[in-house]
Amino acid sequence: MDLGLQDRIFVVGGGSKGLGRGVAEALVAEGAKVLLLSRDQESLDKAVAELGPAARAVAADMAYPGTAEQVADALDADFGGRLDGVVVNAGGPPAGKALELSDEQWEQSYQLLLGGPLRLLKALVPKMDRGGAILFITSTSVRQPIPNLDTSNVLRPGVAALAKTLARELAPAIRVNSLAPGRFDTDRIRQLDAGRAEATGMSLEELAAESSRTIPFGRYGEPIELGRFGAFLLSPAASYVSGLNAHVDGAMVTALP
Ligand SMILES: NC(=O)c1ccc[n+]([C@@H]2O[C@H](COP(=O)([O-])OP(=O)(O)OC[C@H]3O[C@@H](n4cnc5c(N)ncnc54)[C@H](OP(=O)(O)O)[C@@H]3O)[C@@H](O)[C@H]2O)c1
C-alpha cells in the first residue's frame, strides 16, 4: 500500500531519539521530510546524519515559551513554511508521587506535556492545509495509572482529551490522533528502570525481565514498531481516521475499550 507520504513535510517533536525518532524513521522511509525538534544539538546532528537529506533539525525545549516561534522560523527557512503534519512528543515528566512532587515539578510537567504543545500547535496549525495531520504520543497512563508516575497519570489524560477535542474542532481539514505506548526500549524507559532497580535493590536485567513478564508479548517494543503505526496515522492512507486513541503495548493494558 502506498501511504502517499512522498515529499510531505512533518515536524517531529522528540525526534532525535526513542519513539519520536521511530516515527521520523518510518516517515522518511516513505519519502517524507522531517524537521526534528529536541534540545541537544549533538543528538540532533547525529540523527540528521543518520536519517539523510530528508531531515533537518531545530534545537529547542518543548517547555519554553519561545520554542513555537523558533520551530515556525526553522520551518520557513528549511521547507519554505510548508507543513503537512506534527508529531507532538518530547521527553517524559519526572517520576514521583503526587503529594511528594514540588509545585515546580508539577508546573514543569504541565509546560512539557500541555503548555508547550498548545503553543506549538497554535503556531503550526495555521501553516497546515486541508489534509494535515497531528499525532500525539501519550502513555498507557491515559487509561491506567502507572505506579510512581503521577505527573503522567494526572496530565496525560488531559493530553488525550486535548487530542479528542482538537479532532472535533479541526475536522474535517486536519486529523488528530494519539498513540499510547506501553514499554518501549528507549532511553526514557532505561532511566525509569534504573531508578526502580536502585529503589528495589534488583539488577537492571532482573528488573527488565520482571517488567517484560507483565507484557503478554514478553518483551519491550522497538521504537520503529510504534513509528510505523504513527506514519500510517499521519498519512493520507488514514484519511477517515481522527480522534483515535490507540495503545501500542504488546497487549499490556487490559482496560476496555
Ligand atoms: N518509551 C516508552 O515505552 C514510553 C511509554 C510511555 C510513555 N512514553 C512517553 O513517550 C514520550 C517519548 O518517550 P521516549 O521513550 O521516546 O523518550 P526518550 O527516548 O527519552 O526520547 C525523548 C526525546 O525527546 C527529546 N526531549 C526530551 N525532553 C525534551 C524537551 N523538554 N523538549 C524537546 N525535546 C525533548 C529528547 O532529546 P533531548 O533530550 O536532546 O531533548 C529525545 O529526542 C515521553 O513523553 C514518554 O514519557 C514513553
The ligand as a Tripos MOL2 file, in Angstrom:
@<TRIPOS>MOLECULE
LIG
   48    52     1     0     0
SMALL
NO_CHARGES

@<TRIPOS>ATOM
      1 N1          9.2880    4.5620   25.8400 N.am      1 LIG1
      2 C1          8.1490    4.1560   26.3610 C.2       1 LIG1
      3 O1          7.9050    2.9580   26.4980 O.2       1 LIG1
      4 C2          7.1020    5.1520   26.7960 C.ar      1 LIG1
      5 C3          5.9890    4.6900   27.4900 C.ar      1 LIG1
      6 C4          5.0010    5.5920   27.8590 C.ar      1 LIG1
      7 C5          5.1440    6.9320   27.5450 C.ar      1 LIG1
      8 N2          6.2540    7.3510   26.8800 N.ar      1 LIG1
      9 C6          6.3530    8.7690   26.5940 C.3       1 LIG1
     10 O2          6.6530    8.9660   25.2260 O.3       1 LIG1
     11 C7          7.4880   10.1240   25.0910 C.3       1 LIG1
     12 C8          8.7530    9.7440   24.3390 C.3       1 LIG1
     13 O3          9.4380    8.7950   25.1320 O.3       1 LIG1
     14 P1         10.7900    8.1180   24.6720 P.3       1 LIG1
     15 O4         10.8230    6.8070   25.3760 O.co2     1 LIG1
     16 O5         10.9430    8.1950   23.2210 O.co2     1 LIG1
     17 O6         11.8540    9.0930   25.3780 O.3       1 LIG1
     18 P2         13.4060    9.2560   25.0570 P.3       1 LIG1
     19 O7         13.9820    8.0340   24.4820 O.co2     1 LIG1
     20 O8         13.9910    9.8140   26.3130 O.co2     1 LIG1
     21 O9         13.4390   10.3780   23.9060 O.3       1 LIG1
     22 C9         12.8930   11.6320   24.1830 C.3       1 LIG1
     23 C10        13.1270   12.5410   23.0110 C.3       1 LIG1
     24 O10        12.5520   13.8060   23.3360 O.3       1 LIG1
     25 C11        13.5700   14.8170   23.4230 C.3       1 LIG1
     26 N3         13.2180   15.6770   24.5450 N.ar      1 LIG1
     27 C12        13.2670   15.3950   25.8650 C.ar      1 LIG1
     28 N4         12.8580   16.4440   26.5780 N.ar      1 LIG1
     29 C13        12.5660   17.4250   25.6890 C.ar      1 LIG1
     30 C14        12.1210   18.7550   25.8150 C.ar      1 LIG1
     31 N5         11.9060   19.2960   27.0030 N.pl3     1 LIG1
     32 N6         11.9220   19.4790   24.6820 N.ar      1 LIG1
     33 C15        12.1540   18.9460   23.4600 C.ar      1 LIG1
     34 N7         12.5930   17.6940   23.2870 N.ar      1 LIG1
     35 C16        12.7890   16.9470   24.3950 C.ar      1 LIG1
     36 C17        14.8650   14.0420   23.6180 C.3       1 LIG1
     37 O11        16.0090   14.7500   23.1700 O.3       1 LIG1
     38 P3         16.7590   15.8050   24.1450 P.3       1 LIG1
     39 O12        16.9160   15.1390   25.4690 O.co2     1 LIG1
     40 O13        18.0350   16.1140   23.4410 O.co2     1 LIG1
     41 O14        15.8500   16.9900   24.2160 O.co2     1 LIG1
     42 C18        14.5990   12.8370   22.7270 C.3       1 LIG1
     43 O15        14.7400   13.1800   21.3790 O.3       1 LIG1
     44 C19         7.7470   10.6400   26.5050 C.3       1 LIG1
     45 O16         6.8300   11.6530   26.8130 O.3       1 LIG1
     46 C20         7.4810    9.4220   27.3580 C.3       1 LIG1
     47 O17         7.1100    9.7520   28.6830 O.3       1 LIG1
     48 C21         7.2380    6.5060   26.5110 C.ar      1 LIG1
@<TRIPOS>BOND
     1     1     2 1
     2     2     3 2
     3     2     4 1
     4     4     5 ar
     5     4    48 ar
     6     5     6 ar
     7     6     7 ar
     8     7     8 ar
     9     8     9 1
    10     8    48 ar
    11     9    10 1
    12     9    46 1
    13    10    11 1
    14    11    12 1
    15    11    44 1
    16    12    13 1
    17    13    14 1
    18    14    15 2
    19    14    16 1
    20    14    17 1
    21    17    18 1
    22    18    19 2
    23    18    20 1
    24    18    21 1
    25    21    22 1
    26    22    23 1
    27    23    24 1
    28    23    42 1
    29    24    25 1
    30    25    26 1
    31    25    36 1
    32    26    27 ar
    33    26    35 ar
    34    27    28 ar
    35    28    29 ar
    36    29    30 ar
    37    29    35 ar
    38    30    31 1
    39    30    32 ar
    40    32    33 ar
    41    33    34 ar
    42    34    35 ar
    43    36    37 1
    44    36    42 1
    45    37    38 1
    46    38    39 2
    47    38    40 1
    48    38    41 1
    49    42    43 1
    50    44    45 1
    51    44    46 1
    52    46    47 1
@<TRIPOS>SUBSTRUCTURE
     1 LIG1         1 GROUP 0 **** ****
